[in-house]
């Protein structure tokens, strides 16, 4: 659960959806992250990957 914000633009985006004080190209990722944070009840709830990994993942 989000209890407060330091960035007023981020708070406005979270509460109203306005993109006026954030980079509009970041809106989709921010919405995903803020929703996950708001629904998290413990730190382990945030262990989900934010983006898909790319490239050779075999280690070689």
mmCIF file of the N, C-alpha and C atoms, coordinates in Angstrom:
data_MODEL
# 
_entry.id   MODEL 
# 
loop_
_atom_site.group_PDB 
_atom_site.id 
_atom_site.type_symbol 
_atom_site.label_atom_id 
_atom_site.label_alt_id 
_atom_site.label_comp_id 
_atom_site.label_asym_id 
_atom_site.label_entity_id 
_atom_site.label_seq_id 
_atom_site.pdbx_PDB_ins_code 
_atom_site.Cartn_x 
_atom_site.Cartn_y 
_atom_site.Cartn_z 
_atom_site.occupancy 
_atom_site.B_iso_or_equiv 
_atom_site.pdbx_formal_charge 
_atom_site.auth_seq_id 
_atom_site.auth_comp_id 
_atom_site.auth_asym_id 
_atom_site.auth_atom_id 
_atom_site.pdbx_PDB_model_num 
ATOM 1   N N  . UNK A 1 1  ? 0.836  -1.179  0.000   1.00 0.00 ? 1  UNK A N  1 
ATOM 2   C CA . UNK A 1 1  ? 0.000  0.000   0.000   1.00 0.00 ? 1  UNK A CA 1 
ATOM 3   C C  . UNK A 1 1  ? 0.885  1.248   0.000   1.00 0.00 ? 1  UNK A C  1 
ATOM 4   N N  . UNK A 1 2  ? 0.604  2.149   -0.885  1.00 0.00 ? 2  UNK A N  1 
ATOM 5   C CA . UNK A 1 2  ? 1.367  3.395   -0.959  1.00 0.00 ? 2  UNK A CA 1 
ATOM 6   C C  . UNK A 1 2  ? 0.831  4.344   0.105   1.00 0.00 ? 2  UNK A C  1 
ATOM 7   N N  . UNK A 1 3  ? 1.733  4.848   0.945   1.00 0.00 ? 3  UNK A N  1 
ATOM 8   C CA . UNK A 1 3  ? 1.287  5.745   2.021   1.00 0.00 ? 3  UNK A CA 1 
ATOM 9   C C  . UNK A 1 3  ? 1.593  7.210   1.731   1.00 0.00 ? 3  UNK A C  1 
ATOM 10  N N  . UNK A 1 4  ? 2.520  7.491   0.810   1.00 0.00 ? 4  UNK A N  1 
ATOM 11  C CA . UNK A 1 4  ? 2.841  8.872   0.511   1.00 0.00 ? 4  UNK A CA 1 
ATOM 12  C C  . UNK A 1 4  ? 3.771  8.983   -0.689  1.00 0.00 ? 4  UNK A C  1 
ATOM 13  N N  . UNK A 1 5  ? 3.897  10.177  -1.204  1.00 0.00 ? 5  UNK A N  1 
ATOM 14  C CA . UNK A 1 5  ? 4.732  10.453  -2.369  1.00 0.00 ? 5  UNK A CA 1 
ATOM 15  C C  . UNK A 1 5  ? 5.651  11.630  -2.074  1.00 0.00 ? 5  UNK A C  1 
ATOM 16  N N  . UNK A 1 6  ? 6.859  11.573  -2.614  1.00 0.00 ? 6  UNK A N  1 
ATOM 17  C CA . UNK A 1 6  ? 7.762  12.731  -2.558  1.00 0.00 ? 6  UNK A CA 1 
ATOM 18  C C  . UNK A 1 6  ? 7.615  13.580  -3.813  1.00 0.00 ? 6  UNK A C  1 
ATOM 19  N N  . UNK A 1 7  ? 7.240  12.952  -4.910  1.00 0.00 ? 7  UNK A N  1 
ATOM 20  C CA . UNK A 1 7  ? 7.130  13.628  -6.204  1.00 0.00 ? 7  UNK A CA 1 
ATOM 21  C C  . UNK A 1 7  ? 5.661  13.948  -6.473  1.00 0.00 ? 7  UNK A C  1 
ATOM 22  N N  . UNK A 1 8  ? 5.336  15.234  -6.553  1.00 0.00 ? 8  UNK A N  1 
ATOM 23  C CA . UNK A 1 8  ? 3.947  15.648  -6.725  1.00 0.00 ? 8  UNK A CA 1 
ATOM 24  C C  . UNK A 1 8  ? 3.365  15.210  -8.064  1.00 0.00 ? 8  UNK A C  1 
ATOM 25  N N  . UNK A 1 9  ? 4.195  15.187  -9.089  1.00 0.00 ? 9  UNK A N  1 
ATOM 26  C CA . UNK A 1 9  ? 3.724  14.749  -10.400 1.00 0.00 ? 9  UNK A CA 1 
ATOM 27  C C  . UNK A 1 9  ? 3.369  13.277  -10.414 1.00 0.00 ? 9  UNK A C  1 
ATOM 28  N N  . UNK A 1 10 ? 4.162  12.488  -9.726  1.00 0.00 ? 10 UNK A N  1 
ATOM 29  C CA . UNK A 1 10 ? 3.898  11.053  -9.630  1.00 0.00 ? 10 UNK A CA 1 
ATOM 30  C C  . UNK A 1 10 ? 2.618  10.802  -8.832  1.00 0.00 ? 10 UNK A C  1 
ATOM 31  N N  . UNK A 1 11 ? 2.432  11.562  -7.790  1.00 0.00 ? 11 UNK A N  1 
ATOM 32  C CA . UNK A 1 11 ? 1.208  11.425  -7.000  1.00 0.00 ? 11 UNK A CA 1 
ATOM 33  C C  . UNK A 1 11 ? -0.017 11.803  -7.829  1.00 0.00 ? 11 UNK A C  1 
ATOM 34  N N  . UNK A 1 12 ? 0.081  12.883  -8.585  1.00 0.00 ? 12 UNK A N  1 
ATOM 35  C CA . UNK A 1 12 ? -1.042 13.306  -9.427  1.00 0.00 ? 12 UNK A CA 1 
ATOM 36  C C  . UNK A 1 12 ? -1.351 12.247  -10.484 1.00 0.00 ? 12 UNK A C  1 
ATOM 37  N N  . UNK A 1 13 ? -0.311 11.662  -11.056 1.00 0.00 ? 13 UNK A N  1 
ATOM 38  C CA . UNK A 1 13 ? -0.509 10.596  -12.046 1.00 0.00 ? 13 UNK A CA 1 
ATOM 39  C C  . UNK A 1 13 ? -1.203 9.405   -11.398 1.00 0.00 ? 13 UNK A C  1 
ATOM 40  N N  . UNK A 1 14 ? -0.773 9.021   -10.211 1.00 0.00 ? 14 UNK A N  1 
ATOM 41  C CA . UNK A 1 14 ? -1.358 7.874   -9.513  1.00 0.00 ? 14 UNK A CA 1 
ATOM 42  C C  . UNK A 1 14 ? -2.823 8.130   -9.163  1.00 0.00 ? 14 UNK A C  1 
ATOM 43  N N  . UNK A 1 15 ? -3.123 9.319   -8.669  1.00 0.00 ? 15 UNK A N  1 
ATOM 44  C CA . UNK A 1 15 ? -4.472 9.604   -8.185  1.00 0.00 ? 15 UNK A CA 1 
ATOM 45  C C  . UNK A 1 15 ? -5.452 9.985   -9.299  1.00 0.00 ? 15 UNK A C  1 
ATOM 46  N N  . UNK A 1 16 ? -4.983 10.716  -10.316 1.00 0.00 ? 16 UNK A N  1 
ATOM 47  C CA . UNK A 1 16 ? -5.911 11.236  -11.335 1.00 0.00 ? 16 UNK A CA 1 
ATOM 48  C C  . UNK A 1 16 ? -5.613 10.755  -12.750 1.00 0.00 ? 16 UNK A C  1 
ATOM 49  N N  . UNK A 1 17 ? -4.397 10.257  -12.977 1.00 0.00 ? 17 UNK A N  1 
ATOM 50  C CA . UNK A 1 17 ? -4.031 9.817   -14.324 1.00 0.00 ? 17 UNK A CA 1 
ATOM 51  C C  . UNK A 1 17 ? -3.417 10.910  -15.179 1.00 0.00 ? 17 UNK A C  1 
ATOM 52  N N  . UNK A 1 18 ? -3.254 12.107  -14.634 1.00 0.00 ? 18 UNK A N  1 
ATOM 53  C CA . UNK A 1 18 ? -2.673 13.203  -15.405 1.00 0.00 ? 18 UNK A CA 1 
ATOM 54  C C  . UNK A 1 18 ? -1.189 12.951  -15.657 1.00 0.00 ? 18 UNK A C  1 
ATOM 55  N N  . UNK A 1 19 ? -0.755 13.217  -16.873 1.00 0.00 ? 19 UNK A N  1 
ATOM 56  C CA . UNK A 1 19 ? 0.644  13.000  -17.252 1.00 0.00 ? 19 UNK A CA 1 
ATOM 57  C C  . UNK A 1 19 ? 1.407  14.318  -17.349 1.00 0.00 ? 19 UNK A C  1 
ATOM 58  N N  . UNK A 1 20 ? 0.846  15.392  -16.819 1.00 0.00 ? 20 UNK A N  1 
ATOM 59  C CA . UNK A 1 20 ? 1.435  16.714  -17.019 1.00 0.00 ? 20 UNK A CA 1 
ATOM 60  C C  . UNK A 1 20 ? 2.788  16.902  -16.345 1.00 0.00 ? 20 UNK A C  1 
ATOM 61  N N  . UNK A 1 21 ? 3.093  16.163  -15.286 1.00 0.00 ? 21 UNK A N  1 
ATOM 62  C CA . UNK A 1 21 ? 4.366  16.360  -14.580 1.00 0.00 ? 21 UNK A CA 1 
ATOM 63  C C  . UNK A 1 21 ? 5.285  15.141  -14.641 1.00 0.00 ? 21 UNK A C  1 
ATOM 64  N N  . UNK A 1 22 ? 4.979  14.205  -15.549 1.00 0.00 ? 22 UNK A N  1 
ATOM 65  C CA . UNK A 1 22 ? 5.852  13.047  -15.756 1.00 0.00 ? 22 UNK A CA 1 
ATOM 66  C C  . UNK A 1 22 ? 6.136  12.949  -17.245 1.00 0.00 ? 22 UNK A C  1 
ATOM 67  N N  . UNK A 1 23 ? 7.122  12.136  -17.614 1.00 0.00 ? 23 UNK A N  1 
ATOM 68  C CA . UNK A 1 23 ? 7.389  11.893  -19.027 1.00 0.00 ? 23 UNK A CA 1 
ATOM 69  C C  . UNK A 1 23 ? 6.303  10.965  -19.550 1.00 0.00 ? 23 UNK A C  1 
ATOM 70  N N  . UNK A 1 24 ? 5.513  11.401  -20.529 1.00 0.00 ? 24 UNK A N  1 
ATOM 71  C CA . UNK A 1 24 ? 4.401  10.580  -21.023 1.00 0.00 ? 24 UNK A CA 1 
ATOM 72  C C  . UNK A 1 24 ? 4.825  9.191   -21.511 1.00 0.00 ? 24 UNK A C  1 
ATOM 73  N N  . UNK A 1 25 ? 6.046  9.068   -22.030 1.00 0.00 ? 25 UNK A N  1 
ATOM 74  C CA . UNK A 1 25 ? 6.499  7.759   -22.508 1.00 0.00 ? 25 UNK A CA 1 
ATOM 75  C C  . UNK A 1 25 ? 6.732  6.775   -21.366 1.00 0.00 ? 25 UNK A C  1 
ATOM 76  N N  . UNK A 1 26 ? 6.785  7.255   -20.129 1.00 0.00 ? 26 UNK A N  1 
ATOM 77  C CA . UNK A 1 26 ? 6.968  6.390   -18.964 1.00 0.00 ? 26 UNK A CA 1 
ATOM 78  C C  . UNK A 1 26 ? 5.642  5.981   -18.324 1.00 0.00 ? 26 UNK A C  1 
ATOM 79  N N  . UNK A 1 27 ? 4.541  6.504   -18.815 1.00 0.00 ? 27 UNK A N  1 
ATOM 80  C CA . UNK A 1 27 ? 3.248  6.320   -18.164 1.00 0.00 ? 27 UNK A CA 1 
ATOM 81  C C  . UNK A 1 27 ? 2.850  4.859   -18.005 1.00 0.00 ? 27 UNK A C  1 
ATOM 82  N N  . UNK A 1 28 ? 3.040  4.049   -19.019 1.00 0.00 ? 28 UNK A N  1 
ATOM 83  C CA . UNK A 1 28 ? 2.610  2.646   -18.943 1.00 0.00 ? 28 UNK A CA 1 
ATOM 84  C C  . UNK A 1 28 ? 3.386  1.901   -17.862 1.00 0.00 ? 28 UNK A C  1 
ATOM 85  N N  . UNK A 1 29 ? 4.707  2.032   -17.864 1.00 0.00 ? 29 UNK A N  1 
ATOM 86  C CA . UNK A 1 29 ? 5.520  1.354   -16.849 1.00 0.00 ? 29 UNK A CA 1 
ATOM 87  C C  . UNK A 1 29 ? 5.230  1.887   -15.444 1.00 0.00 ? 29 UNK A C  1 
ATOM 88  N N  . UNK A 1 30 ? 5.071  3.194   -15.338 1.00 0.00 ? 30 UNK A N  1 
ATOM 89  C CA . UNK A 1 30 ? 4.754  3.773   -14.032 1.00 0.00 ? 30 UNK A CA 1 
ATOM 90  C C  . UNK A 1 30 ? 3.426  3.251   -13.510 1.00 0.00 ? 30 UNK A C  1 
ATOM 91  N N  . UNK A 1 31 ? 2.435  3.137   -14.384 1.00 0.00 ? 31 UNK A N  1 
ATOM 92  C CA . UNK A 1 31 ? 1.123  2.636   -13.957 1.00 0.00 ? 31 UNK A CA 1 
ATOM 93  C C  . UNK A 1 31 ? 1.254  1.201   -13.436 1.00 0.00 ? 31 UNK A C  1 
ATOM 94  N N  . UNK A 1 32 ? 2.029  0.362   -14.130 1.00 0.00 ? 32 UNK A N  1 
ATOM 95  C CA . UNK A 1 32 ? 2.237  -1.024  -13.709 1.00 0.00 ? 32 UNK A CA 1 
ATOM 96  C C  . UNK A 1 32 ? 2.937  -1.064  -12.348 1.00 0.00 ? 32 UNK A C  1 
ATOM 97  N N  . UNK A 1 33 ? 4.016  -0.299  -12.202 1.00 0.00 ? 33 UNK A N  1 
ATOM 98  C CA . UNK A 1 33 ? 4.769  -0.297  -10.950 1.00 0.00 ? 33 UNK A CA 1 
ATOM 99  C C  . UNK A 1 33 ? 3.963  0.269   -9.782  1.00 0.00 ? 33 UNK A C  1 
ATOM 100 N N  . UNK A 1 34 ? 3.259  1.364   -10.009 1.00 0.00 ? 34 UNK A N  1 
ATOM 101 C CA . UNK A 1 34 ? 2.476  1.969   -8.935  1.00 0.00 ? 34 UNK A CA 1 
ATOM 102 C C  . UNK A 1 34 ? 1.325  1.066   -8.503  1.00 0.00 ? 34 UNK A C  1 
ATOM 103 N N  . UNK A 1 35 ? 0.709  0.382   -9.462  1.00 0.00 ? 35 UNK A N  1 
ATOM 104 C CA . UNK A 1 35 ? -0.364 -0.555  -9.121  1.00 0.00 ? 35 UNK A CA 1 
ATOM 105 C C  . UNK A 1 35 ? 0.183  -1.705  -8.293  1.00 0.00 ? 35 UNK A C  1 
ATOM 106 N N  . UNK A 1 36 ? 1.344  -2.235  -8.697  1.00 0.00 ? 36 UNK A N  1 
ATOM 107 C CA . UNK A 1 36 ? 1.966  -3.328  -7.941  1.00 0.00 ? 36 UNK A CA 1 
ATOM 108 C C  . UNK A 1 36 ? 2.333  -2.862  -6.527  1.00 0.00 ? 36 UNK A C  1 
ATOM 109 N N  . UNK A 1 37 ? 2.902  -1.669  -6.420  1.00 0.00 ? 37 UNK A N  1 
ATOM 110 C CA . UNK A 1 37 ? 3.254  -1.135  -5.102  1.00 0.00 ? 37 UNK A CA 1 
ATOM 111 C C  . UNK A 1 37 ? 2.028  -0.933  -4.231  1.00 0.00 ? 37 UNK A C  1 
ATOM 112 N N  . UNK A 1 38 ? 0.971  -0.436  -4.816  1.00 0.00 ? 38 UNK A N  1 
ATOM 113 C CA . UNK A 1 38 ? -0.234 -0.167  -4.052  1.00 0.00 ? 38 UNK A CA 1 
ATOM 114 C C  . UNK A 1 38 ? -0.876 -1.454  -3.534  1.00 0.00 ? 38 UNK A C  1 
ATOM 115 N N  . UNK A 1 39 ? -0.746 -2.540  -4.286  1.00 0.00 ? 39 UNK A N  1 
ATOM 116 C CA . UNK A 1 39 ? -1.348 -3.812  -3.876  1.00 0.00 ? 39 UNK A CA 1 
ATOM 117 C C  . UNK A 1 39 ? -0.414 -4.674  -3.027  1.00 0.00 ? 39 UNK A C  1 
ATOM 118 N N  . UNK A 1 40 ? 0.854  -4.315  -2.949  1.00 0.00 ? 40 UNK A N  1 
ATOM 119 C CA . UNK A 1 40 ? 1.818  -5.102  -2.174  1.00 0.00 ? 40 UNK A CA 1 
ATOM 120 C C  . UNK A 1 40 ? 1.555  -4.944  -0.680  1.00 0.00 ? 40 UNK A C  1 
ATOM 121 N N  . UNK A 1 41 ? 1.686  -6.067  0.022   1.00 0.00 ? 41 UNK A N  1 
ATOM 122 C CA . UNK A 1 41 ? 1.526  -6.021  1.475   1.00 0.00 ? 41 UNK A CA 1 
ATOM 123 C C  . UNK A 1 41 ? 2.832  -6.322  2.198   1.00 0.00 ? 41 UNK A C  1 
ATOM 124 N N  . UNK A 1 42 ? 3.806  -6.878  1.461   1.00 0.00 ? 42 UNK A N  1 
ATOM 125 C CA . UNK A 1 42 ? 5.130  -7.170  2.013   1.00 0.00 ? 42 UNK A CA 1 
ATOM 126 C C  . UNK A 1 42 ? 6.152  -7.010  0.891   1.00 0.00 ? 42 UNK A C  1 
ATOM 127 N N  . UNK A 1 43 ? 7.421  -6.810  1.211   1.00 0.00 ? 43 UNK A N  1 
ATOM 128 C CA . UNK A 1 43 ? 8.440  -6.574  0.183   1.00 0.00 ? 43 UNK A CA 1 
ATOM 129 C C  . UNK A 1 43 ? 8.518  -7.685  -0.876  1.00 0.00 ? 43 UNK A C  1 
ATOM 130 N N  . UNK A 1 44 ? 8.267  -8.921  -0.485  1.00 0.00 ? 44 UNK A N  1 
ATOM 131 C CA . UNK A 1 44 ? 8.361  -10.037 -1.428  1.00 0.00 ? 44 UNK A CA 1 
ATOM 132 C C  . UNK A 1 44 ? 7.325  -9.925  -2.549  1.00 0.00 ? 44 UNK A C  1 
ATOM 133 N N  . UNK A 1 45 ? 6.283  -9.178  -2.334  1.00 0.00 ? 45 UNK A N  1 
ATOM 134 C CA . UNK A 1 45 ? 5.259  -8.988  -3.365  1.00 0.00 ? 45 UNK A CA 1 
ATOM 135 C C  . UNK A 1 45 ? 5.800  -8.241  -4.582  1.00 0.00 ? 45 UNK A C  1 
ATOM 136 N N  . UNK A 1 46 ? 6.938  -7.574  -4.420  1.00 0.00 ? 46 UNK A N  1 
ATOM 137 C CA . UNK A 1 46 ? 7.518  -6.794  -5.518  1.00 0.00 ? 46 UNK A CA 1 
ATOM 138 C C  . UNK A 1 46 ? 8.600  -7.564  -6.281  1.00 0.00 ? 46 UNK A C  1 
ATOM 139 N N  . UNK A 1 47 ? 8.664  -8.878  -6.129  1.00 0.00 ? 47 UNK A N  1 
ATOM 140 C CA . UNK A 1 47 ? 9.681  -9.675  -6.805  1.00 0.00 ? 47 UNK A CA 1 
ATOM 141 C C  . UNK A 1 47 ? 9.355  -10.004 -8.248  1.00 0.00 ? 47 UNK A C  1 
ATOM 142 N N  . UNK A 1 48 ? 8.231  -9.587  -8.757  1.00 0.00 ? 48 UNK A N  1 
ATOM 143 C CA . UNK A 1 48 ? 7.854  -9.870  -10.144 1.00 0.00 ? 48 UNK A CA 1 
ATOM 144 C C  . UNK A 1 48 ? 8.746  -9.077  -11.097 1.00 0.00 ? 48 UNK A C  1 
ATOM 145 N N  . UNK A 1 49 ? 9.124  -9.668  -12.242 1.00 0.00 ? 49 UNK A N  1 
ATOM 146 C CA . UNK A 1 49 ? 9.949  -8.935  -13.208 1.00 0.00 ? 49 UNK A CA 1 
ATOM 147 C C  . UNK A 1 49 ? 9.170  -7.780  -13.832 1.00 0.00 ? 49 UNK A C  1 
ATOM 148 N N  . UNK A 1 50 ? 9.859  -6.678  -14.072 1.00 0.00 ? 50 UNK A N  1 
ATOM 149 C CA . UNK A 1 50 ? 9.239  -5.500  -14.665 1.00 0.00 ? 50 UNK A CA 1 
ATOM 150 C C  . UNK A 1 50 ? 9.247  -5.593  -16.182 1.00 0.00 ? 50 UNK A C  1 
ATOM 151 N N  . UNK A 1 51 ? 10.255 -6.225  -16.733 1.00 0.00 ? 51 UNK A N  1 
ATOM 152 C CA . UNK A 1 51 ? 10.353 -6.347  -18.185 1.00 0.00 ? 51 UNK A CA 1 
ATOM 153 C C  . UNK A 1 51 ? 10.944 -7.709  -18.532 1.00 0.00 ? 51 UNK A C  1 
ATOM 154 N N  . UNK A 1 52 ? 10.760 -8.122  -19.768 1.00 0.00 ? 52 UNK A N  1 
ATOM 155 C CA . UNK A 1 52 ? 11.304 -9.400  -20.218 1.00 0.00 ? 52 UNK A CA 1 
ATOM 156 C C  . UNK A 1 52 ? 12.801 -9.263  -20.474 1.00 0.00 ? 52 UNK A C  1 
ATOM 157 N N  . UNK A 1 53 ? 13.514 -10.308 -20.132 1.00 0.00 ? 53 UNK A N  1 
ATOM 158 C CA . UNK A 1 53 ? 14.946 -10.322 -20.393 1.00 0.00 ? 53 UNK A CA 1 
ATOM 159 C C  . UNK A 1 53 ? 15.192 -10.589 -21.871 1.00 0.00 ? 53 UNK A C  1 
ATOM 160 N N  . UNK A 1 54 ? 16.264 -10.033 -22.403 1.00 0.00 ? 54 UNK A N  1 
ATOM 161 C CA . UNK A 1 54 ? 16.588 -10.181 -23.820 1.00 0.00 ? 54 UNK A CA 1 
ATOM 162 C C  . UNK A 1 54 ? 17.996 -10.722 -23.962 1.00 0.00 ? 54 UNK A C  1 
ATOM 163 N N  . UNK A 1 55 ? 18.305 -11.235 -25.123 1.00 0.00 ? 55 UNK A N  1 
ATOM 164 C CA . UNK A 1 55 ? 19.661 -11.675 -25.418 1.00 0.00 ? 55 UNK A CA 1 
ATOM 165 C C  . UNK A 1 55 ? 19.914 -13.111 -25.053 1.00 0.00 ? 55 UNK A C  1 
ATOM 166 N N  . UNK A 1 56 ? 21.185 -13.487 -25.059 1.00 0.00 ? 56 UNK A N  1 
ATOM 167 C CA . UNK A 1 56 ? 21.602 -14.841 -24.780 1.00 0.00 ? 56 UNK A CA 1 
ATOM 168 C C  . UNK A 1 56 ? 21.630 -15.046 -23.257 1.00 0.00 ? 56 UNK A C  1 
ATOM 169 N N  . UNK A 1 57 ? 20.688 -15.792 -22.753 1.00 0.00 ? 57 UNK A N  1 
ATOM 170 C CA . UNK A 1 57 ? 20.564 -15.976 -21.315 1.00 0.00 ? 57 UNK A CA 1 
ATOM 171 C C  . UNK A 1 57 ? 21.207 -17.270 -20.827 1.00 0.00 ? 57 UNK A C  1 
ATOM 172 N N  . UNK A 1 58 ? 21.923 -17.970 -21.722 1.00 0.00 ? 58 UNK A N  1 
ATOM 173 C CA . UNK A 1 58 ? 22.532 -19.242 -21.356 1.00 0.00 ? 58 UNK A CA 1 
ATOM 174 C C  . UNK A 1 58 ? 23.820 -19.041 -20.569 1.00 0.00 ? 58 UNK A C  1 
ATOM 175 N N  . UNK A 1 59 ? 24.319 -17.832 -20.509 1.00 0.00 ? 59 UNK A N  1 
ATOM 176 C CA . UNK A 1 59 ? 25.542 -17.551 -19.764 1.00 0.00 ? 59 UNK A CA 1 
ATOM 177 C C  . UNK A 1 59 ? 26.807 -17.738 -20.570 1.00 0.00 ? 59 UNK A C  1 
ATOM 178 N N  . UNK A 1 60 ? 26.666 -18.059 -21.810 1.00 0.00 ? 60 UNK A N  1 
ATOM 179 C CA . UNK A 1 60 ? 27.866 -18.332 -22.608 1.00 0.00 ? 60 UNK A CA 1 
ATOM 180 C C  . UNK A 1 60 ? 28.043 -17.473 -23.749 1.00 0.00 ? 60 UNK A C  1 
# 
